[in-house]
Each structure stands twice: as structure tokens, then as C-alpha cells.
Amino acid sequence: MIDPHVIQLCLAGKPKGHELLYKGSAPYAFSIARRYLDNQEDCKDALQEAYANAFRKINQYDAEKGPFKFWFRRIVVNCCLKYRQKRKAFLTVEGEIAEDPVDTSYLESLQLSREEVRRLLQEMPDRYRLVFMLSIMDDYTHKEIADELNISTETSRSQLTRAKQWLRKHLEGSKKWEQYGLL
């Protein structure tokens, strides 16, 4: 995803490094943000914060702990979750609560169209969807999910199980879930 030379340029504070890092990771970052946020403007706002954090904390990246992609993904997901919390608090104060549509390519192995995936995840209860996306799609552990969402690890496990049950129930008619044994 990102060449180590680009990271060295960023560490040196070179604007060219920041530009190359942004250009090399923007589509990936945006696809992550779309899973957690409901419109393009929210994604842009959260990603602006994510890039600011990444540039500010680039010296904390350790290549020995894993690829840059995974380090950066965690920053993007965390910024999206924080943005959701701020947005939800604002909308609740204003007397509205936004819907939480999600755009993701996950479940393509079940041969579902993007529209079917989007519809399923939009219909999934929010408390299940967040844990499902963090665990299955972004490889967070239950402890990490619990820390991010301020819930217990047991609640995280329970919500993931319920999310899978919810998906199984909604995919039962097609039997696609049985073909792949994913749920």
C-alpha cells in the first residue's frame, strides 16, 4: 500500500511524503469510512482527522509490528467511531437521530451484490452492526471492541453472536450462508 520511502519522508516532515501517503491510501481509507459513516461529507470530516492523526503520530508506526496498512486502518476506524459518537450526540440534542447506512464490499464471498450487502447492514441493528464490522471486517479483538465502544468483552462477544444470528435469519431464504459456512 505505502512504500517505506514515503513513510521516511513523512517522518522527516516532508510535504511530498504527506502528499504521497494521502494519494496512496485515500481510496482505502474512504472505503473504511463508508462502512462506519452514513454520508460522504461525514467520511471526509472523519478522514481529515484521521490523516491529521496519522501525520502527527507517524513516528509511532513500527514496521516490525505489522504493515502500515493495519496501523493506518486502526487510526481511520477510531476516528470514524469518534465522529459517530460526536455526530450522534449532536443529532440527539437536535432531536433527530441519523440512520446509519453502511457501504461495504464484505460478504461478496456469499455472492451478494453490493446493494444486498448495503441493505442487510442498513437493516441490522446498530449495536450488532458496529461489533460485527469491527470484529469481522476490521479484525479487532473483543477486548479492543470493548475498549472502543465502552462495553464489556462479554457484551462484544454476545453482540457478535447476535449479529451472525441476525444475518443467518435474513439470509436463510437464499441458503447462501450454508454454502460457505461463514455464519
Residue, then its C-alpha position, 0 to 999 in steps of 0.5 A: m500500500i505505502d512504500p517505506h520511502v514515503i513513510q521516511l519522508c513523512l517522518a522527516g516532515k516532508p510535504k511530498g511524503h504527506e502528499l504521497l501517503y494521502k494519494g496512496s491510501a485515500p481510496y482505502a481509507f474512504s472505503i473504511a469510512r463508508r462502512y462506519l459513516d452514513n454520508q460522504e461529507d461525514c467520511k471526509d470530516a472523519l478522514q481529515e482527522a484521521y490523516a491529521n492523526a496519522f501525520r502527527k503520530i507517524n513516528q509511532y508506526d513500527a514496521e516490525k509490528g505489522p504493515f502500515k496498512f493495519w496501523f493506518r486502518r486502526i487510526v481511520v476506524n477510531c476516528c470514524l467511531k469518534y465522529r459517530q459518537k460526536r455526530k450522534a450526540f449532536l443529532t440527539v440534542e437536535g432531536e433527530i437521530a441519523e440512520d446509519p447506512v453502511d457501504t461495504s464490499y464484505l460478504e461478496s464471498l456469499q455472492l451478494s451484490r453490493e446493494e444486498v450487502r448495503r441493505l442487510l447492514q442498513e437493516m441490522p441493528d446498530r449495536y450488532r452492526l458496529v461489533f460485527m464490522l469491527s470484529i469481522m471486517d476490521d479484525y479487532t479483538h473483543k477486548e479492543i471492541a470493548d475498549e472502543l465502544n465502552i462495553s464489556t468483552e462479554t457484551s462484544r462477544s454476545q453482540l457478535t453472536r447476535a449479529k451472525q444470528w441476525l444475518r443467518k435469519h435474513l439470509e436463510g431464504s437464499k441458503k447462501w450462508e450454508q454454502y460457505g459456512l461463514l455464519 
